[in-house]
Amino acid sequence: MLDLINLESYYGRSKALNGITLSIPKGEITGIAGRNGTGKTTLLKTIMGLTDDSSGQIRLSDKDLITCPTHERALSGIAYVPQGRGIIPEFTVRENILMGAFANRAGKRSIPEIVPELFPYLADNMSRPGGVLSGGQQQQLAIARALAAEPDVVLLDEPNEGIQPSIVEEIEAVILRMKDDLGLTVVLVEQNIGFLRRAASSFAMLEKGRVVEAGKIDALSDEMVERHMTI
Amino acid sequence: MFDVLFIGLSLSSILLLVALGLAVTYGAMGIINMAHGEMVMLGAYVSVLANIWLGANLLVAIPIAFVVTALIGLVIERLVVRRLYGRLLDTLLATWGIAIILQQAIRLEFGLSFFGIHVKGLGSGLQNVPVPQALQGTVSILGQDLNAYRIFIVAMTLVLAVATWAVMYRTSLGMKVRAIIRNPGMAAACGIDVKRTNAITFALGSGLAGVAGVLMAGFKTVAPDMGATMVVDGFMVVVTGGVGSLFGTIAASGLLGEFNALVAMVSNDIIGRAAVFAVVICVILIKPAGLFTFKGR
């Protein structure tokens, strides 16, 4: 589905990804794990075309996106929920969601039908500015925005980071539904190994901008977690 | 007193017209466009040429000037500005260069003067555009005799400010522009073609400057170097109001224009202008981000 081949990426002249090759299966959740600074966020940014320079191949349904500008990647069906969520504070909840619809390939500019069901709070507060929402609500908003594009692939960067525990469970449930009900391919950067084991079908462990372990989620052993994630 | 406030209002209107385009390009695109004043100048020359060669009056020149300067803006964006995004100081130097080229192009009649050909309405001399009959004289409002042309300028400014607001806050283009102002990376990741949107924005901003030029031609002599001071005034307004804030730009042009008129009344025009600079300096010292800035987390 989404195949990364020998992906390298740069911030200015410093190399942040050192040749990542990874196959992300269609309609499943792929977990990306590793310590801080190993290139997890950079990997998602590189797929989205948001680093300064990159080389290698990003094949989505056999089309190579590496030379495409960011908006064309979005229009190819990749949606991005960044770390820090990237909500526009002055935009209302509605406007923030509709912003995602600029990447809708059917040209549909409306709130996705599933949003009120997944995020009742957002549905009830469509006219509030995004900036006044709590961190967890903003995370929901960022996911709703991604869904407005009706994408094939969603890139989620630590969706549970810095969020109150009550919403963590909700977001985890939403991520599972994105796969089960909407049939989306999910690339999930996540530090919580417990959640990864429950949700993901495969994983990749990063270290120094390289994939050091990858495979089916069953192969993710405690020993690997010990070696690559404990500080 | 009322007439002083009215003169202030018309000064504010011109400031706003020049600043509107800058507010959008500087705010949205992070470009210091020193050639913006030259778009005003070109707009004024469009009205001069339209008057001489087409017999068209000032009102007819407004849409022509908008189209001409918007297209010139588009070409400048495509050829130069597009390659300089994210390099603030480079945009300043490059667009300053463009400004000088445009000034000289008018002075040298696009090079034709080298061949002894002279185009009426161009060249280094001063030009004048007659104000249409309907806008001459005064109009009596609430017992006050007000200059009809100044009323026209205020009204045109109002129309253009409302139109700009509507484009920015009621269209999908405006939503794209506002998204790019706040977070260009996220805007692109949401499928917004940042380059294309920037090009359109730049063209619209240039077009607004062109219209300002036509209106100015009605009460000022038109000369190749008239744009240089305009761009300074424009940036003053944008910085005072807060970069990226349309409301701030409107408020700041009102404030500075009225202040200029009031101080000029009790002293003279030069002191008035100096006082405006003093206000701008104070605002920047106390609120470096301008009077109206973004709030939020």
Interface residues (C-beta under 8 A of the other chain):
Chain A: M48 G49 L50 P69 T70 H71 R73 A74 L75 A79 Y80 P82 G86 I88 P89 E90 F91 E95 L98 M99 G100 F102 A103 N104 R109 P129 G130 G131 V132 R145 A149
Chain B: S172 M175 K176 R178 A179 R182 N183 G185 M186 A187 A188 A189 C190 G191 I192 D193 V194 K195 F294 K295 G296 R297
